């Protein structure tokens, strides 16, 4: 019988890689602290309805990609495909509107989407997500975009491009929607099947279709910018002035859309030149009518989500540093079986002093243990009958090949001084 394998589109992040994840997570935490965002832990599953209403019935995510099941109580449950809807639900449920506004939240964790797996696209993936809830101000949009840029700057990423657009609001979007439909009508037959079905339901999404024919058809389509109402225009201008002021270069792209009524004004994405087709390291924007869509009062909001797999792939491609790889400092070697108990005690003592230490549990001889020491640690700390008698440890520097006899106290001081 073949051993059970992990489901398609999932991956195990093992020791050779997990330290990189810890580094990136730590950087996320640092930036969140500096920008005043508080970490929250939200459920990994929610009522399906939250995503149908909060992400949108006509999105690919809801139509095709959700992991939905009925639980033993007969409820329809969905593994979260994204975090924004959950963040807004949490804001409402915990009455965060009564606290300081905007409520600034961040979280990191796994998301689930039934997509076709490829490089940078998985069925379980990790997102870092921030949301600022309760403020209309365009400078909050500025803060959110700046947060993502600052995070990537601190991670050492380069070759990134900020793509920006506005998707208007329920006041001005219907006029644009109509203009877009009118423009597309004569060429309706050329659109792909998906876009044909989008034509009535969600025509803005036709703008970000990846099919070359749809791309060509929409090439000369009217731009949303020409249709923005005064409020949306002013919001966009203020954001652009802010971005200019902080020296951010952005590329305006009318194809960047959200295409649902509760997404409003700002839409943005940061793309990497080192990722291939799945090139978005983060995506975000404003959603002033989402809280109402899930049954709450009017709560404006803006945020972004970044896929950590893609961030790490890009960092690796660009040779970015992940900080210091955790390493074992000392490998305690028992020169004979009778020294094993003292070897265990010495390893424990080193660990109590925050010096990482390891030892053999496989009954290897001296030679085998020295080999393990060479493979895994900076120092071999050898204990044999003569060391025990003299009350010392023979400490061998595995890269220099030198060795000396030290008391335990001297050993601890020496290794601690190197940290
Ligand atoms: P979205 O929620 O679709 O706007 O995606 C936000 C970010 O999450 C993207 O920019 C990607 O970095 C990441 N992401 C989305 N879907 C996936 C996926 N299936 N696998 C890996 N990362 C993803």
Boltz pocket constraint, residues with backbone or C-beta under 6 A from the ligand:
constraints:
  - pocket:
      binder: B
      contacts: [[A, 81], [A, 82], [A, 113], [A, 115], [A, 120], [A, 121], [A, 122], [A, 123], [A, 124], [A, 125], [A, 126], [A, 127], [A, 270], [A, 280], [A, 281], [A, 282], [A, 283], [A, 284], [A, 305], [A, 306], [A, 307], [A, 308], [A, 309], [A, 310]]
      max_distance: 6.0
